[in-house]
Every structure is written in C-alpha cells, then in structure tokens.
Amino acid sequence: MTVLLDRGCNTNTAHSAPVLRERGQREVFCGLTGIVWLHRKMQDAFFLIVGSRTCAHLMQSAAGVMIFAEPRFATAIIEERDLAGLADANDELDKTVQRLLARRPDIKLLFLVGSCPSEVIKLDLSRAAQRLSKNYSPKVRILNYSGSGIETTFTQGEDACLASLVPELPSDDSSNPSLLVVGALADVVEDQFRRLFEQLGVGPVRFFPSGSADNLPAVGPNTHMLLAQPFLSETARLLEERGAKRLSAPFPLGVEGTRAWLKAAASAWRVSDTKFESVIEMPRARAEKALERYRNTLSGKSIFFFPDSQLEIPLARFLSRELKMSLTEVGTPYLHKDHLEQELAMLPQDIQLSEGQDVDKQLDRCRAERPDLSVCGLGLANPLEAEGLTTKWAIELVFTPIQGFEQAGDLAELFARPLRRRMRLAV
Amino acid sequence: MQLSVWTYEGPPHVGAMRVATAMKDVHYVLHAPQGDTYADLLFTMIERRNVRPPVTYTTFEARDLGADTAEIFKRAAKDAFDRFKPNAMIVGASCTAELIQDDPGGLTKALALPIPVAPLELPSYTRKENWGAAETFYQLVRTLVDREAVKLSTASGRPSCNIIGPTALGFRHRDDVKEISGLLENIGIDVNVVAPLNACAADIARLSAADFNVVLYPEIGDTAARWLEREFHQPFTKIVPIGVGASRDFIKEVCDLAGIEHPDIADLGNMPWWSRSIDSTYLTGKRVFVFGDATHAVAAARVATEELGFEVVGLGCYNREFARDVRTAAKRYDVEPLITDDYLAVEDAIAKAQPELVLGTQMERHIAKRLGIPCAVISAPVHVQDFPARYSPQMGFEGANVLFDTWVHPLVMGLEEHLLHMFRNDFEFNDEAGASHLGGHGAAAQEPSPETDNIIRWDPAAEKELKKIPFFVRGKARRNTESYAAERQIQLISVDTLYDAKAHYGR
C-alpha cells in the first residue's frame, strides 16, 4: 500500500533530492516504548499506560527490559466491562490510580499514558488527569500524554511526554540568558556537556527532562534551547510558545555534529573562537583519534537505514562525512525539515531519503541494493542476516550513550562491530 | 481495569501468530495499528527464527479512523495474498481493531480469494494468548480438514496418530515433538501429522486420516482435539509425558488407543538411576515451589515428588482455563492452589513459602533471583534462553534426563552443603558467596523480613545463631522457629527455642 505523496517538491530543505513517502505496514514501535528509557531518566515519575494486554505485553517483551525491581511503569488493562460505558471506565481508572498510589507512595509525578484502545474508545485522559489532580495534588502531580501507535511512532513518545511537561515548567523571568538542553540524554553524556558548557562560560544550563519532578527546569523569553534529539517537534513548539528561542544546530553525533552543536550555544553567548577551540581541543582530539581506528572497517562500506527513531539522518550524516561510508537509502519515520535543516544540508545529494514505510517494498529495495550494513528494527534483523545481509539493531542506538565527543568512538563501534564479526566468523 | 506490572500471557492475537508462524504456508492478515508489529520480534529475536512471521499488519492511523479503515484492510489482505501466495489465510483483529468493528472475515470473503480463509473472533478484552492459539488452531482445522479422508491404518495395518499442539514460541516444543515422535515410532505407531508446528495447509486436511490424537499441549490442542473426537471419532490422549512415570503412563495410554500390546521399555534413560544414586540423597525433602502453565506445573509437581523426592510447598498456574487440574493436584500435595496471573501475588506467595527451589517461568526466575533462591524454568512465558542450541526436550525419557540436570544443578551440591554447615565462618567459602559451582558469587540471599503483625521477637544471640545456618535452609529455620514459638506463646526466641524447634521439626 504505497502512496507516493510527493516526489521532488520539497523545496523547503537544502537537500534537493526527492523524498520517497510511503505508507503501509510499518515495522516500528509505537510511542509507548519511550517509557523504557524515560522511567529510568525521571526517577520519581511513574508511567501508567491505560491500554490493553497488548500494550503490557509490548512493554515487557518488545523492550526486552525485564527489570528485577518492580518497574516504575505499569498498565491499567482495559477489560470487557470497561467498554460498557465511559462513566464506568473513568470510575475504574480512578480506582486503579488509587490502588497504585497507595502501593507506591514514593510517586510524585504520574503520567497517564494513552494507547490505541484508550483513544479509540475516546477515554479522555486529560480530563481524568485534571480530575485526579484535584484529589492528589500537591503531593502527586498527574499529567497525561499519548503514546498510542495511531498517533505516535517510537521516539515520538518522548516528544509527547516532554510536551505534556512543558506547561508545568516554572517561568524564568530573569533578564539573563539561560540554556535549556532538550531531550533525554544518558547521565554520563549530560555530565560531559555540563562540564564543557561551564568551561565555555555558557550558562546557567538546564536539562529537560531532569532527573526529578521537583527540579523541573525554568523557561522564559531569555531561554535558549538546544535540541539534543531530533524527534522533539511538539516539545520545541510548546517551548517556543513559552518564549524559548531555538538555536539551530546539527545534532551532537560525531565530532562535527558535537562541535557545531556546542558552537551554536557558544555563539549565542558570544564566546570567542579562540576560547571555544581551546575548550574543545582535548575532547575533540580524543574523538578524532577514536574515530581513526574505525575508518579502515567502515570507509567505502554501503549502509541502508530502515526507519526507526528519527536519528537516522544525523547518523547518516556522521557516517558519510566522518567515516566515509556510502549511503544508499536513509529511511526515517518522520522528517522534520526545520529541525533537520542543517543536517539535510550536509548530506550527499545522491541518496534516497524516505519517510514512512511500506515494509515489504522497502525490503525489496534493500535486497536489490545489498548494502554492506542494514540498520533495522529487531523484527527484521535476523531474517535479513539469514539472507546474508549484515545488520545493526537500530534500537541499540537509542539505548546507548552515543552523543558528544567522548562517545564518538563508541558510536562508530556500534556500526563496525557487525562488520568485523561477519569477517571473523568461519562457521 | 486490571493493574498489571508484568503479564504471563500476551493478547489472543499473539496466540494466533504462534499458530500461523508455526505453519509453512498460512498467512495471517491482522487488522492492527502501528506498533503491534512488536510481536514479530518475539519470533525473530526470542526464538531466533530466520524468517519474518507470515503476518501482514494493516497499520491504520488515527486519521484513518474517520475515513475508511475497512478499505485499508481489504487492500492489505489482497496485497498479502498477491505477494506471499499462501495456501490458506487467517484474518482477524488486534485489540484496537476489535473496537472499530470492521469485520475482517466478511471483508475477506468479499475479496473472493481462491484459497480457504479462516476468520478469527478473538476477544482481546476477555481472553489471552493460549486461548487465542487454541481457538485459531481449531478454526484452521475446521476450515481445512478433509471430511472424506480414509483412515491411514486401513491400508498400512499400522495404527497412526497426530501430534497436536506444538506451536512457534513454545517452551521446548521443537524438541518435545522430536522426542515423542521417536517414541511413538519405536512402539509401532505411525505419526500421520504434527500440527501446527511445521505443518502446511494440506497436512491439516489429512488430520482426519489418523486413528487418534496425541495432545502434547492441552492449552493449545484441547479445543481442536475435542472437535476432532466428535467429528471423526478420534480419541485423544490425556497424559502429558513429562517425567519417567508420566512417560510410562503415556505409553500405556497410546497403546490402548492404538489397540496394541504394552511394550517392555527397557531403557528409561539415566534419570531413575541418577535419582537413586547415593549422591542424590541430599535432594530428599527439598522444598519446591511450582508455578507455570497448568500442564507443566502439574507435571513438574509429580516429577518433583515422585522422581526427585522433593516436597512441594506451593503449586499454581496463571491460566484459569486449566485451573481445575491444578486444584486437583494441589489437594494431593496438601497445598493451597495459587491460581493467578498477578505477578506480585506470585512473588508474595513464594516469599511466604520460603522454598529451597523454585520451578517456574521466566517471571519466577526474576522473583527467585531477588529472593536469592535457586530456580529452574519449566514453562512459558519464554525467554531467549529457553531456546537452547542443543537438543533439550522436557518430554519423554530424554526429557526426564534434562529435567534432572536442569532442576538439580542450581542447588547447592551434597558435600558442599555439609561443609557449609560445618565451617560457617570461612571467609570465602560461606553462604553469602552462593553455590561454588555457580561461580561462587551468585545472588546473596535476601531474607524476607518477619511478618509485621508478628509480636514474636528474636533474642540477639538467637538471631546470631540463626545467621550461622546456611542461607538455603535459614528461611525454613526462621519460619519453623517462629511458628514453634507462636504455638507455645513464647514471645522472645532464645538460642534454646531455636534448637527446641529444630528438634521438634527434625532437620
């Protein structure tokens, strides 16, 4: 079921190659999956999915995260009697929240997360959140967002979650500029960036999401925001409505991306070029050195991206420019032209960009291309390997610290390892 | 609404996928939104299948809901037929599509495809994975079976049976089928068809040519087997051959169904001797907690008591549909049956029972790890480790050998147990370190704290003495001492109370 909506008419981007837009079967997760990392990042928040047994099953089996402790997420599984009428469903939801909060008095922030079934039966979770907030505030803040598959693809779940938090952020009316880094990052990456900004004299720096509900970053007309992830269109829009100004930059992947990303903030703070270069000199040199090791393995190798996390375009830019890989098709679930403006400008012209998916047709193209490396979801990886294609699990790129100078080598390693392994094996 | 942290079973359409994926030429068109494709990776990652499951997802979006989702379904079904050219198709809806009521069965009928199509009604808000698999297999059998087939035994003179129930993503189904097929052939019974695992649509048609059915997995095969019994006078087996005793009973049962003499089975495998050998004495009376699907749990309880000499201190299952079997068995072992799919309730029950070994699912493996109790997996839900590269059946005589190894190895071995008792304060060879053959640094035991409503206190000296008891029996010692004290209204447990209780309970 392919619909070619437009080919060759996307004049807004610097990249002038046509974008292939497809719809059909999508081999990607829904937005609920974002809970897998968000519940670890925000340590006093709890995510209650209002959904079906399918949602619960997805969370435990797809994400592969059987965590030994009782996790900070759960599913309120809709049953037959909840479908009888919305009044009943609302009553049931209230009872479920009551049970949960009695069991987990440590929860300070509760997200009611909408799913496909809750949306189809039009269970209004924003009203539920308001209703429940009356009972439980100020001890517990209750918010809602949708992670449903009919509305969101994989990382868009983080976007929806952060967007629901934006109205909760305190106002920053100070006349001094501040920097807001938007998008969940691994703790180690956050610490590295914090140190670099400090050395540059850029600050105060706040990260969103923060580790705790009590410590939400403030936002106001003097907030400059730097997106750390490419999938935050709604969050960025709402932050802009609250006065924040987006610093246009590529994403902090690889040496070039990280440098330009830091530079965007440094320029806003009028840090001199000399100072900027001297601050980043050591980590930049380390990153260059780390990448050097992977060039032999990766340079000249072709790579094909199936759509997954929206990180595909920044990753493709990094692999083509810093490791000299050759790009074939770069698929992304959603192409946000404004946020990716600088990324798109850096891509080679002769590649196929695709947005959306009709998986069987895309597999046909991949098989015809026979790339040296295919980046794809977990459902496709083993079948492609069995066909003799080398693959890289896309999800690892979301669950691994890959941003910043110190991780540039690790990022290259993720792509090099499958190729090295294939060369090594003699069975 | 049910508040759920972890679930034992997926939704019913995942059961349908297990049937479709098990088969060779059946395609499943599933009306479902984006995201439901996660289920593919259960097969490609957990089971390491090297092809994608034969499932097409319609992938409708929010904006389609006001428009024509039925049209999306029809196009997906037609495209799937053209691309994959299956010999039979099943069509149905996942939980979300069930709500929009597009009638996949009717829509597919309108396409007039030149192959048999089985429409599925799998109520997602009341039923679960095993039920979905059973219903799907039953519907496929009804749709595809040949009503005119001649019994195979008429021509060959040898009795024949079908093996019913194994699917994709089943706990050791691959190896059980091999073991039991071999066993049946050895005693002179032909296997006509194995289904659904590795069957094609034409094989399902031939089911009616067998004399009887062997149901290895009642959770999945029972519905179809009952229907085949009614329609084709094919009786079916009730004994699941897990363990030496059950395997022997199973052989008698199939011989009776086949009308042949009971053979002398000379080779029962190593398990009986391994269990009788003197080294296994230390297994006597080990307290085990058993939880899984009903069939595997009941079978494991029998093996545990009759063949390893364990004591069953807890028995339960997560599938209510077969709870009756568990209740009956629980009476035999004088334990309260635990029928629940609430993971937290199972955790509480295990913590209370303080067993020395847990025989459970991957979920109980986590519970046991947290409580510092050894554990072996006996049942689905499965994990990548439940698909070993080696041959590792649960059923038949080789299956019994596997059970011996996998249940006994997590335990502290005989002589080590004695040495731990004797020299409790050895700085590296002590109970905090865990069983030495497991790397010596397994999870340290987490002792459940005494009941909060318990007014009995421990004298510090008694508490210290209790700590000298190795971790794998410490929980039992604590519990025995406390109930001994409670019965005698002793409020402060002394060292003497501890030893009095020891003498009272023995061991």
Chai-1 contact restraints between the chains, C-beta under 6 A:
chainA,res_idxA,chainB,res_idxB,connection_type,confidence,min_distance_angstrom,max_distance_angstrom,comment,restraint_id
A,M1,B,R75,contact,1.0,0.0,6.0,A-B,restraint_1
A,Q25,B,Y57,contact,1.0,0.0,6.0,A-B,restraint_2
A,Q25,B,T59,contact,1.0,0.0,6.0,A-B,restraint_3
A,R26,B,Q34,contact,1.0,0.0,6.0,A-B,restraint_4
A,R26,B,T59,contact,1.0,0.0,6.0,A-B,restraint_5
A,E27,B,T37,contact,1.0,0.0,6.0,A-B,restraint_6
A,F29,B,G35,contact,1.0,0.0,6.0,A-B,restraint_7
A,F29,B,Y38,contact,1.0,0.0,6.0,A-B,restraint_8
A,C30,B,Q34,contact,1.0,0.0,6.0,A-B,restraint_9
A,C30,B,G35,contact,1.0,0.0,6.0,A-B,restraint_10
A,S52,B,C95,contact,1.0,0.0,6.0,A-B,restraint_11
A,S52,B,S124,contact,1.0,0.0,6.0,A-B,restraint_12
A,R53,B,P11,contact,1.0,0.0,6.0,A-B,restraint_13
A,T54,B,P11,contact,1.0,0.0,6.0,A-B,restraint_14
A,T54,B,C95,contact,1.0,0.0,6.0,A-B,restraint_15
A,A56,B,S4,contact,1.0,0.0,6.0,A-B,restraint_16
A,A56,B,T7,contact,1.0,0.0,6.0,A-B,restraint_17
A,H57,B,T7,contact,1.0,0.0,6.0,A-B,restraint_18
A,H57,B,G10,contact,1.0,0.0,6.0,A-B,restraint_19
A,L58,B,Y38,contact,1.0,0.0,6.0,A-B,restraint_20
A,Q60,B,W6,contact,1.0,0.0,6.0,A-B,restraint_21
A,S61,B,L42,contact,1.0,0.0,6.0,A-B,restraint_22
A,A62,B,Y38,contact,1.0,0.0,6.0,A-B,restraint_23
A,F68,B,H366,contact,1.0,0.0,6.0,A-B,restraint_24
A,F68,B,R370,contact,1.0,0.0,6.0,A-B,restraint_25
A,A74,B,L3,contact,1.0,0.0,6.0,A-B,restraint_26
A,A74,B,V5,contact,1.0,0.0,6.0,A-B,restraint_27
A,T75,B,S4,contact,1.0,0.0,6.0,A-B,restraint_28
A,A76,B,M1,contact,1.0,0.0,6.0,A-B,restraint_29
A,A76,B,L3,contact,1.0,0.0,6.0,A-B,restraint_30
A,I77,B,Q2,contact,1.0,0.0,6.0,A-B,restraint_31
A,I77,B,S4,contact,1.0,0.0,6.0,A-B,restraint_32
A,E79,B,Y125,contact,1.0,0.0,6.0,A-B,restraint_33
A,E80,B,Y125,contact,1.0,0.0,6.0,A-B,restraint_34
A,E80,B,T126,contact,1.0,0.0,6.0,A-B,restraint_35
A,D82,B,M1,contact,1.0,0.0,6.0,A-B,restraint_36
A,E92,B,M1,contact,1.0,0.0,6.0,A-B,restraint_37
A,T96,B,M1,contact,1.0,0.0,6.0,A-B,restraint_38
A,T96,B,L3,contact,1.0,0.0,6.0,A-B,restraint_39
A,R99,B,L3,contact,1.0,0.0,6.0,A-B,restraint_40
A,C116,B,P33,contact,1.0,0.0,6.0,A-B,restraint_41
A,C116,B,T96,contact,1.0,0.0,6.0,A-B,restraint_42
A,P117,B,C95,contact,1.0,0.0,6.0,A-B,restraint_43
A,P117,B,T96,contact,1.0,0.0,6.0,A-B,restraint_44
A,V120,B,T96,contact,1.0,0.0,6.0,A-B,restraint_45
A,V120,B,L99,contact,1.0,0.0,6.0,A-B,restraint_46
A,G149,B,P33,contact,1.0,0.0,6.0,A-B,restraint_47
A,G149,B,Q34,contact,1.0,0.0,6.0,A-B,restraint_48
A,G149,B,G35,contact,1.0,0.0,6.0,A-B,restraint_49
A,I150,B,P33,contact,1.0,0.0,6.0,A-B,restraint_50
A,I150,B,E61,contact,1.0,0.0,6.0,A-B,restraint_51
A,I150,B,A62,contact,1.0,0.0,6.0,A-B,restraint_52
A,E151,B,A62,contact,1.0,0.0,6.0,A-B,restraint_53
A,L378,B,L41,contact,1.0,0.0,6.0,A-B,restraint_54
A,L378,B,M45,contact,1.0,0.0,6.0,A-B,restraint_55
A,G379,B,D40,contact,1.0,0.0,6.0,A-B,restraint_56
A,G379,B,L41,contact,1.0,0.0,6.0,A-B,restraint_57
A,G379,B,T44,contact,1.0,0.0,6.0,A-B,restraint_58
A,N382,B,T44,contact,1.0,0.0,6.0,A-B,restraint_59
A,N382,B,N50,contact,1.0,0.0,6.0,A-B,restraint_60
A,P383,B,V51,contact,1.0,0.0,6.0,A-B,restraint_61
A,P383,B,R52,contact,1.0,0.0,6.0,A-B,restraint_62
A,A386,B,N50,contact,1.0,0.0,6.0,A-B,restraint_63
